[in-house]
């Protein structure tokens, strides 16, 4: 079979296994797309204990799985989060086990508004640490506001949508527009001044609104100055910046976040028809509660009437209960006394069993037994040692050189007392000592038969 992944399958209906197919596809993808740059947004970010990072890179129309292994993940400086726009470099591959198409990454960098998102996350963490997002700082919205300030651009569609909602739902509410730019660097100072002005006018609530746009278009609502201006307001602030999917720092600091400006208006514009329906519903509920309460109190009165008894009967019942408690107390006292008595008998028996006199008697009896056994043990030990000594003496006598001498043998010793074992150890004329079985003899060597010698006639 041809292993070239670029070769076409044969016309003779060549059949591949799934593993072979995925293997060829992987080699083909890695060879053609060995190093590509791709831009998209991170989603489904996962960080297992292995240290590898897995996420999905997506745009408006498609997505692809990505794997950033641990050795490359340690080189990524910025914090990866869902929604972060990035540029990634890697090779296109295939996870053969599942047949999943994926990117094996070696580099991840911010892309497009990626740097802005990093700044967004940094400011978000800072303000969150200071407590500007805490629920304790949030103010409740008025149920029936009369005067509302709207901080927005006076010429956009946003203000028209808000006015339309209030005309339809709550025409009695008075609206005041505090104009400001809502895009660009100059918008930051204008929004801060507009919020301060609206807060000083004593409105029941403030709507901070802007239509949708890119992250750069909405960036003035992610500035720290604007966030702190919202936090400083003593008037409840509703943030309605961008579309439903857009999230800004203003949304986190404001008392309430509305997904759209229209939704913000609906939050603060009570529908008169709804109010009438609510009033009718409350009236029905009140009537039912009153009827239910009357019926309940009537049943309770009847029950109390049936339960009302003569005081003498109550006294008799209490007297009977007192007698019952007295009998139970006596039985409990007798049972406790009997238990304590049995406990005392048991402890007395244990004390008698452990009395020192009993132990001394047992030890004295043991001492008498040992005193009687001692002479017998000593005699037996002496007899055993005597027999062992005799056996050892006999064995020693068998191997003793004295026994050998007793059979007529002798031992020749030189002047230093060393035994002569060879003729070469003695010289003609040398004096030796012959040790016998009984006594010793002084001898002189005449000849050792090793060489001819001439001896003196007289010693």
C-alpha positions as CSV (number, residue, x, y, z in Angstrom):
1,X,0.0,0.0,0.0
2,X,1.3,3.5,-0.9
3,X,2.1,5.5,2.3
4,X,2.3,8.8,0.6
5,X,-0.5,11.0,2.0
6,X,-0.6,13.1,-1.1
7,X,-1.1,10.1,-3.4
8,X,-4.7,9.6,-4.7
9,X,-6.5,6.4,-3.8
10,X,-6.2,3.7,-6.4
11,X,-9.0,3.0,-8.9
12,X,-9.2,-0.5,-7.7
13,X,-11.3,0.7,-4.7
14,X,-8.6,0.8,-2.1
15,X,-10.2,0.6,1.3
16,X,-8.7,2.4,4.4
17,X,-9.3,1.9,8.0
18,X,-10.5,4.8,10.1
19,X,-7.1,5.0,11.7
20,X,-5.3,5.1,8.4
21,X,-7.7,7.8,7.1
22,X,-7.2,10.0,10.1
23,X,-3.5,9.5,10.0
24,X,-3.2,10.5,6.3
25,X,-5.4,13.5,7.0
26,X,-3.3,14.6,9.9
27,X,0.0,14.3,7.9
28,X,-1.6,16.2,5.0
29,X,-2.9,19.0,7.1
30,X,0.4,19.4,9.1
31,X,2.4,19.4,5.9
32,X,0.3,22.0,4.1
33,X,-0.5,24.2,7.1
34,X,2.7,23.8,9.1
35,X,2.7,27.4,10.4
36,X,-0.3,29.7,10.0
37,X,-1.6,32.8,11.8
38,X,-5.3,32.9,12.7
39,X,-7.3,35.6,14.3
40,X,-10.5,35.1,16.4
41,X,-12.1,35.3,19.8
42,X,-11.5,32.8,22.6
43,X,-14.4,30.8,24.0
44,X,-14.8,27.6,26.0
45,X,-11.4,28.1,27.7
46,X,-10.3,25.1,29.7
47,X,-7.2,24.6,32.0
48,X,-6.9,21.0,33.1
49,X,-4.4,20.0,35.8
50,X,-1.9,18.9,33.2
51,X,-1.0,22.5,32.5
52,X,-2.2,22.4,28.9
53,X,-4.8,25.0,27.7
54,X,-7.7,24.2,25.4
55,X,-10.1,26.6,23.8
56,X,-12.3,27.3,20.8
57,X,-11.2,30.2,18.4
58,X,-14.3,31.6,16.7
59,X,-15.5,34.5,14.5
60,X,-18.9,35.4,13.3
61,X,-19.2,32.4,11.0
62,X,-17.0,29.5,12.2
63,X,-14.9,28.1,15.0
64,X,-11.9,25.8,15.4
65,X,-10.6,23.9,18.4
66,X,-7.1,25.0,19.7
67,X,-4.6,23.2,21.9
68,X,-1.8,25.1,23.7
69,X,0.5,22.6,25.4
70,X,2.2,23.4,28.7
71,X,5.7,24.2,27.3
72,X,4.2,26.9,25.1
73,X,1.6,28.0,27.5
74,X,4.2,29.2,30.0
75,X,5.5,31.7,27.4
76,X,2.1,33.4,27.0
77,X,2.2,36.7,29.0
78,X,-1.4,37.9,28.9
79,X,-4.2,36.3,30.9
80,X,-6.4,34.2,28.5
81,X,-10.1,34.6,29.0
82,X,-13.3,33.9,27.2
83,X,-14.2,36.7,24.8
84,X,-10.6,37.8,24.4
85,X,-9.6,38.6,20.7
86,X,-6.3,37.0,19.9
87,X,-3.9,36.2,17.0
88,X,-2.5,32.6,17.3
89,X,0.2,30.8,15.4
90,X,0.5,27.1,15.0
91,X,0.0,24.1,12.7
92,X,-3.3,22.7,11.5
93,X,-3.6,19.1,12.7
94,X,-6.1,16.4,13.4
95,X,-6.7,14.6,16.7
96,X,-6.8,11.0,15.3
97,X,-8.6,9.4,18.2
98,X,-11.8,11.5,17.6
99,X,-11.2,12.8,14.1
100,X,-11.3,16.4,15.4
101,X,-9.8,19.1,13.3
102,X,-7.7,21.4,15.5
103,X,-4.8,24.0,15.7
104,X,-1.7,23.1,17.7
105,X,-0.5,26.5,18.9
106,X,2.9,27.8,19.8
107,X,2.1,31.6,20.1
108,X,-0.8,33.6,21.3
109,X,-0.9,37.4,21.0
110,X,-3.6,40.1,21.5
111,X,-5.4,41.0,18.3
112,X,-7.6,43.9,17.3
113,X,-9.2,45.0,20.5
114,X,-7.3,42.4,22.5
115,X,-5.2,45.1,24.2
116,X,-8.3,47.0,25.1
117,X,-9.8,43.9,26.6
118,X,-6.7,43.4,28.7
119,X,-7.0,47.0,29.9
120,X,-10.8,46.3,30.5
121,X,-10.0,43.2,32.7
122,X,-7.3,45.1,34.6
123,X,-9.6,48.0,35.5
124,X,-12.4,45.6,36.3
125,X,-10.2,43.6,38.8
126,X,-9.0,46.9,40.4
127,X,-12.5,48.3,40.9
128,X,-13.9,45.0,42.0
129,X,-11.1,44.7,44.6
130,X,-12.1,48.2,45.9
131,X,-15.7,47.0,46.3
132,X,-17.3,49.2,43.6
133,X,-19.2,46.2,42.2
134,X,-20.5,44.9,45.6
135,X,-24.2,44.4,46.0
136,X,-24.2,46.4,49.3
137,X,-23.5,49.6,47.3
138,X,-26.4,49.2,44.9
139,X,-29.4,51.5,45.2
140,X,-32.9,50.3,44.5
141,X,-34.9,51.8,41.7
142,X,-38.0,53.8,42.6
143,X,-41.3,52.0,42.0
144,X,-43.1,55.1,40.7
145,X,-40.6,57.7,39.5
146,X,-41.8,61.2,38.6
147,X,-38.6,62.8,37.3
148,X,-35.8,61.0,35.4
149,X,-32.6,62.4,34.0
150,X,-31.2,60.9,30.8
151,X,-27.4,61.3,30.2
152,X,-26.9,60.6,26.5
153,X,-26.4,62.2,23.1
154,X,-29.4,64.4,22.3
155,X,-29.3,63.7,18.5
156,X,-29.2,59.9,18.4
157,X,-31.9,57.2,18.1
158,X,-31.4,56.2,21.7
159,X,-33.2,59.3,23.2
160,X,-36.1,58.8,20.7
161,X,-36.5,55.2,21.7
162,X,-36.5,56.1,25.4
163,X,-39.0,59.0,24.9
164,X,-41.3,56.6,22.9
165,X,-41.4,54.0,25.7
166,X,-42.3,56.6,28.3
167,X,-45.0,58.1,26.1
168,X,-46.5,54.7,25.7
169,X,-46.1,53.3,29.2
170,X,-45.9,56.3,31.6
171,X,-46.6,59.7,30.0
172,X,-46.9,61.3,33.5
173,X,-43.1,60.9,34.1
174,X,-41.0,64.0,33.4
175,X,-37.9,63.4,31.3
176,X,-34.8,65.7,31.3
177,X,-31.9,65.1,28.9
178,X,-28.4,66.1,30.0
179,X,-26.6,66.1,26.7
180,X,-23.1,64.7,26.4
181,X,-20.8,63.1,23.8
182,X,-20.8,59.3,24.0
183,X,-17.8,58.5,21.9
184,X,-14.2,59.6,21.7
185,X,-11.7,61.0,24.2
186,X,-13.7,64.2,24.8
187,X,-16.7,62.2,25.9
188,X,-15.0,61.0,29.1
189,X,-15.0,64.5,30.7
190,X,-18.5,65.4,29.4
191,X,-20.0,62.2,30.8
192,X,-18.4,62.8,34.2
193,X,-19.8,66.4,34.3
194,X,-23.3,65.3,33.0
195,X,-23.5,62.7,35.7
196,X,-22.6,65.2,38.4
197,X,-25.1,67.7,37.1
198,X,-27.9,65.1,37.0
199,X,-27.1,63.9,40.5
200,X,-27.4,67.4,41.9
201,X,-30.8,68.0,40.2
202,X,-32.5,65.5,42.5
203,X,-33.9,63.1,39.9
204,X,-35.6,59.9,41.1
205,X,-33.3,58.0,38.7
206,X,-30.6,58.5,36.1
207,X,-30.3,56.6,32.8
208,X,-26.8,56.5,31.2
209,X,-27.5,55.4,27.6
210,X,-25.7,54.8,24.3
211,X,-26.4,52.7,21.3
212,X,-24.3,49.8,20.1
213,X,-20.9,49.9,18.6
214,X,-17.4,48.4,18.6
215,X,-15.3,48.1,21.7
216,X,-13.4,51.2,20.7
217,X,-16.6,53.1,20.2
218,X,-17.9,52.2,23.6
219,X,-14.5,52.6,25.4
220,X,-15.3,55.9,27.1
221,X,-17.7,53.8,29.3
222,X,-14.8,51.7,30.4
223,X,-12.8,54.6,31.7
224,X,-12.0,54.8,35.5
225,X,-13.2,58.4,35.7
226,X,-16.6,57.5,34.4
227,X,-16.9,54.5,36.7
228,X,-16.0,56.6,39.8
229,X,-18.5,59.3,38.7
230,X,-21.3,56.7,38.6
231,X,-20.2,55.3,42.0
232,X,-20.3,58.8,43.5
233,X,-24.0,59.4,42.5
234,X,-26.5,59.3,45.3
235,X,-29.2,58.9,42.7
236,X,-29.9,55.4,41.4
237,X,-28.1,54.9,38.0
238,X,-29.3,52.6,35.2
239,X,-26.5,51.7,32.7
240,X,-27.8,51.0,29.2
241,X,-24.7,51.0,27.0
242,X,-24.6,49.2,23.7
243,X,-26.5,46.1,22.7
244,X,-27.5,43.1,24.9
245,X,-24.1,41.3,24.4
246,X,-22.0,44.4,25.1
247,X,-20.6,44.7,28.6
248,X,-18.8,47.8,30.0
249,X,-17.3,48.8,33.3
250,X,-20.3,51.2,33.7
251,X,-22.6,48.2,33.8
252,X,-20.8,46.7,36.8
253,X,-20.6,50.0,38.8
254,X,-24.2,51.2,38.0
255,X,-27.0,50.2,40.4
256,X,-28.8,48.3,37.6
257,X,-27.7,47.2,34.2
258,X,-30.2,47.2,31.3
259,X,-29.4,45.2,28.2
260,X,-30.5,48.0,25.9
261,X,-31.7,51.7,26.3
262,X,-35.2,50.6,25.5
263,X,-35.1,48.0,28.3
264,X,-33.8,50.7,30.7
265,X,-36.8,52.9,29.9
266,X,-39.2,49.9,30.5
267,X,-37.6,49.3,33.9
268,X,-38.4,52.9,35.0
269,X,-41.6,53.4,33.1
270,X,-44.5,51.7,35.0
271,X,-47.2,50.7,32.5
272,X,-50.5,52.3,33.5
273,X,-52.4,49.3,32.2
274,X,-50.2,47.0,34.3
275,X,-50.8,49.2,37.3
276,X,-54.5,49.0,36.9
277,X,-54.3,45.2,36.5
278,X,-52.1,45.0,39.5
279,X,-54.5,47.1,41.5
280,X,-57.5,45.0,40.5
281,X,-55.5,41.9,41.4
282,X,-54.6,43.3,44.8
283,X,-58.2,44.1,45.4
284,X,-59.2,40.5,44.7
285,X,-56.4,39.2,46.8
286,X,-57.4,41.5,49.7
287,X,-61.0,40.4,49.5
288,X,-60.0,36.7,49.5
289,X,-57.6,37.2,52.4
290,X,-60.3,38.9,54.4
291,X,-62.7,36.1,53.7
292,X,-60.1,33.5,54.5
293,X,-59.2,35.3,57.7
294,X,-62.8,35.6,58.8
295,X,-63.4,31.9,58.1
296,X,-60.2,31.0,59.9
297,X,-61.0,33.1,63.0
298,X,-64.5,31.6,63.1
299,X,-63.2,28.0,63.1
300,X,-60.6,29.0,65.7
301,X,-63.4,30.5,67.9
302,X,-65.4,27.4,67.6
303,X,-62.4,25.2,68.5
304,X,-61.6,27.4,71.6
305,X,-65.3,27.2,72.7
306,X,-65.1,23.4,72.5
307,X,-61.8,23.3,74.4
308,X,-63.0,25.6,77.2
309,X,-63.5,23.5,80.3
310,X,-64.4,24.1,84.0
311,X,-61.3,25.1,86.2
312,X,-62.0,22.2,88.5
313,X,-61.5,19.7,85.7
314,X,-58.2,21.3,84.9
315,X,-57.2,21.0,88.6
316,X,-58.1,17.3,88.7
317,X,-56.1,16.7,85.6
318,X,-53.1,18.4,87.1
319,X,-53.5,16.4,90.3
320,X,-53.6,13.2,88.4
321,X,-50.5,14.2,86.4
322,X,-48.8,15.1,89.7
323,X,-49.5,11.6,91.1
324,X,-48.2,10.0,87.9
325,X,-45.0,12.0,88.1
326,X,-44.6,11.1,91.8
327,X,-44.9,7.4,91.0
328,X,-42.5,7.7,88.1
329,X,-40.1,9.5,90.4
330,X,-40.3,6.8,93.1
331,X,-39.7,4.0,90.5
332,X,-36.8,5.9,89.1
333,X,-35.3,6.4,92.6
334,X,-35.7,2.7,93.5
335,X,-34.2,1.6,90.2
336,X,-31.2,4.0,90.7
337,X,-30.8,2.8,94.3
338,X,-30.8,-0.8,93.2
339,X,-28.3,-0.1,90.4
340,X,-26.0,1.7,92.9
341,X,-26.2,-1.2,95.3
342,X,-25.3,-3.7,92.7
343,X,-22.5,-1.5,91.6
344,X,-21.2,-1.3,95.2
345,X,-21.3,-5.1,95.6
346,X,-19.4,-5.5,92.3
347,X,-16.7,-3.0,93.4
348,X,-16.4,-4.6,96.8
349,X,-15.8,-8.0,95.1
350,X,-13.1,-6.5,92.8
351,X,-11.5,-4.8,95.8
352,X,-11.4,-8.1,97.8
353,X,-9.9,-9.9,94.8
354,X,-7.1,-7.3,94.5
355,X,-6.3,-7.1,98.3
356,X,-2.5,-7.2,99.0
357,X,-2.8,-10.0,101.6
358,X,-4.1,-12.4,98.9
359,X,-1.2,-11.5,96.6
360,X,1.3,-12.0,99.5
361,X,-0.2,-15.4,100.3
362,X,0.2,-16.5,96.7
363,X,3.8,-15.2,96.6
364,X,4.6,-17.0,99.9
365,X,3.2,-20.2,98.5
366,X,5.3,-19.8,95.4
367,X,8.4,-19.2,97.5
368,X,7.9,-22.4,99.5
369,X,7.5,-24.4,96.3
370,X,10.8,-22.9,94.9
371,X,12.6,-23.5,98.2
372,X,11.6,-27.2,98.0
373,X,12.6,-27.5,94.4
374,X,16.0,-25.8,94.8
375,X,18.0,-28.7,96.4
376,X,16.7,-31.2,93.9
377,X,17.6,-28.8,91.0
378,X,21.1,-28.2,92.4
379,X,21.8,-31.9,92.9
380,X,20.6,-32.7,89.4
381,X,22.7,-29.9,88.0
382,X,25.9,-31.1,89.9
383,X,25.3,-34.6,88.7
384,X,24.9,-33.5,85.1
385,X,28.1,-31.3,85.3
386,X,30.1,-34.2,86.9
387,X,29.1,-36.6,84.1
388,X,30.0,-34.0,81.5
389,X,33.4,-33.3,83.2
390,X,34.2,-37.0,83.2
391,X,33.3,-37.3,79.5
392,X,35.5,-34.4,78.6
393,X,38.4,-35.7,80.7
394,X,38.3,-39.0,78.9
395,X,38.2,-37.3,75.6
396,X,41.1,-35.1,76.6
397,X,43.1,-38.1,77.8
398,X,42.6,-39.8,74.4
399,X,44.2,-37.0,72.6
400,X,46.8,-36.1,75.3
401,X,50.5,-36.5,74.3
402,X,51.1,-38.0,77.7
403,X,49.1,-41.0,76.8
404,X,51.3,-41.4,73.7
405,X,54.4,-41.2,75.8
406,X,53.0,-43.8,78.2
407,X,53.0,-46.3,75.3
408,X,56.9,-46.0,74.9
409,X,57.2,-43.0,72.7
410,X,59.4,-40.0,73.6
411,X,59.6,-36.3,72.5
412,X,63.0,-34.6,71.7
413,X,63.2,-31.0,72.8
414,X,66.0,-28.6,72.0
415,X,67.6,-26.2,74.5
416,X,64.7,-23.7,73.9
417,X,62.0,-26.4,74.5
418,X,61.0,-26.7,70.8
419,X,60.1,-30.2,69.6
420,X,62.4,-31.8,67.0
421,X,60.3,-33.1,64.1
422,X,63.0,-33.5,61.5
423,X,66.7,-34.7,61.4
424,X,67.6,-31.4,59.7
425,X,66.6,-29.6,62.9
426,X,69.5,-31.2,64.9
427,X,73.2,-31.0,64.4
428,X,75.8,-33.6,65.3
429,X,77.1,-33.0,68.8
430,X,73.9,-31.1,69.8
431,X,72.5,-31.9,73.2
432,X,68.8,-32.6,73.4
433,X,66.3,-33.6,76.1
434,X,64.2,-36.7,75.6
435,X,60.9,-36.5,77.4
436,X,59.5,-39.9,78.3
437,X,56.3,-41.2,79.8
438,X,58.0,-41.1,83.2
439,X,61.0,-38.7,83.5
440,X,63.5,-37.2,81.0
441,X,66.9,-38.2,79.5
442,X,69.7,-36.0,78.4
443,X,71.1,-37.2,75.0
444,X,73.6,-36.0,72.4
445,X,73.3,-36.2,68.6
446,X,76.0,-38.4,67.2
447,X,74.9,-38.2,63.6
448,X,71.9,-36.8,61.7
449,X,72.7,-39.0,58.7
450,X,72.7,-35.9,56.4
451,X,76.5,-35.5,56.0
452,X,79.7,-37.3,57.1
453,X,81.2,-35.8,60.3
454,X,84.2,-36.5,62.5
455,X,83.4,-36.5,66.2
456,X,85.9,-36.0,69.0
457,X,86.9,-39.0,70.9
458,X,86.4,-37.2,74.2
459,X,83.6,-34.8,75.0
